[in-house]
Amino acid sequence: MLSALFVYDNKGDILVSKIYKNGVKRNISDVFRIQVITSSNQASKSGTNVSTNYNKSPVLTLGSTSFIYIRSGKVWLCAITRSNQDCSVVFEFLYKLESLLKLILLGTNNINNGSNSNSNLYQLNEELLSNNFVMINEILDEIVEFGYPTDMELNHLKQTVLSLKPSTTSDSFNLKLPSLTRRKSSALSIPVSLNSHETNGKSKVSWRDEGIKYRRNEIFLNVEEKINILMNSEGQVLRSYIDGVINMKTHLSGMPECKFGFGENSILLNSSNENSSNLNENNVILEDSKFHQCVDLSRFDFDRSILFIPPDGEFQLMNYHCRSNINLPFQIYPQITEIGNSKLSYKIRVKSLYSSKLPALDLQVKIPTPTGVLKSNISNSSGKSKYHPDQNLIIWKFNKFFGEQEHILTAEVDLTQTTTSGNALSNSFNWTRPPLTLDFKIDMFSCSGLTVKFLKVQERGNYKTVKWVKYCTHSGSYEVRL
């Protein structure tokens, strides 16, 4: 039904984007920005009353592509379709999505177009959506499946979307509302204090300078994991471990105190009193963890939180290893059969084990062959495959490999036959059989199961902060013996 969904701010910048069909690229969003948002802004600057005189159809059709959109406060909600869809159904979805976001983010589903001075508090805006970016993405993943809207009831979302679940001490949601709509709270009750790092107005924090200022305050937290696997031909794991890092980039003014928390099942073996006998298959066990000097772990055992005053710019907050309870992204089952004296038959089955909503990007399966291949015949259920004689490899490529799928490659290769001095024919089946390898990258997926539950920033200026959390898993040495 929907090919894509975009949410824009009043300037035409994308706040949220979702692509549901392979035939749609992200740059299609520029068409709507130029044709609708820019035209609307120009009409507004010229003195035209946009709400009355600037009459533009709520459906923009260019060729086979339709842009169906509504405007809510200072944002635009635009659905893109590539086929002849029922516009009334799409509009119903957009208005229900608008009401749902207002109900969750503002506590109201009424469209406030009044003239009172506080009307902007009850409208969707850039700050509100940016501060709750992760939660909004989780909601869209839950209410839209492969472009088809599903259950949009709030009670259902409370049970399935982690960010919407009420806390144990309050029925309120974990929302990051603008400072205009939230009450001022006291400073975080954490051991790391600004006062503890200041003497006579001079900072004792060696890793951060004083007087740093930004117009737009942002913090980025990236959990990056490299998975290393060795399997046998039957799919059994012989060796597995993860090298993980948490990289951060901060553009924050002043001397901010930051706090983020892992899931309750996270364990640091080298900083916790728990021993291996207390561990189970649900634990995320981080070994050999090393932290930046700014980190304070005094409350980690209590609430799994990490406290720090960050350096300015990019830095590595921590690195870790994980050797237990690893979530495999792929299972590979190779079968190689000798046919006669000069032919090999391949059957490679690749199965993805992660969520169906996530794609592995630029997946490559490299299948080794003996030297001296004269002829190859390859077929596959998806992707593209080709024999590379210079590398003695069959390379099977996917732009996107979605989760909970299985694809098969079959191939036959004819080998060179050589005549020995005893006039008998001999082949080259005595090759060493190097392992099959995988290369891939999966965004928003953690093989260790590590999750960041919250990310908070507190500073004396009480400014607004845009927060971003991202997960990424890519292959290290992912090998399967043949």
Secondary structure, 3 states (H helix, E strand, C coil): CCCEEEEECCCCCEEEEEECCCCCCHHHHHHHHHHHHHHHHHHHHCCCCCCCCCCCCCEEEECCEEEEEEEECCEEEEEEECCCCCHHHHHHHHHHHHHHHHHHHCCCCCCCCCCCCCHHHHCCCHHHHHHCHHHHHHHHHHHEECCEECCCCHHHHHHHCHHHCCCCCCCCCCCCCCCCCCCCCCCCCCCCCCHHHEECCEECCCCCCCCCCCCCCEEEEEEEEEEEEEECCCCCEEEEEEEEEEEEEEECCCCCEEEEEECCCEEECCCCCCCHHHCCCCCEEEEEEEECCCEECCCHHHHCEEEECCCCEEEEEEEEEECCCCCCCEEEEEEEEEECCCEEEEEEEEEECCCCCCEEEEEEEEEECCCCEEEEEEEECCCEEEEECCCCEEEEEEEEEECCCEEEEEEEEEECCEECCCCCEECCCCCCCCCEEEEEEEECCCCCCCCEEEEEEECCCCCCCEEEEEEEEEEEEEEECC
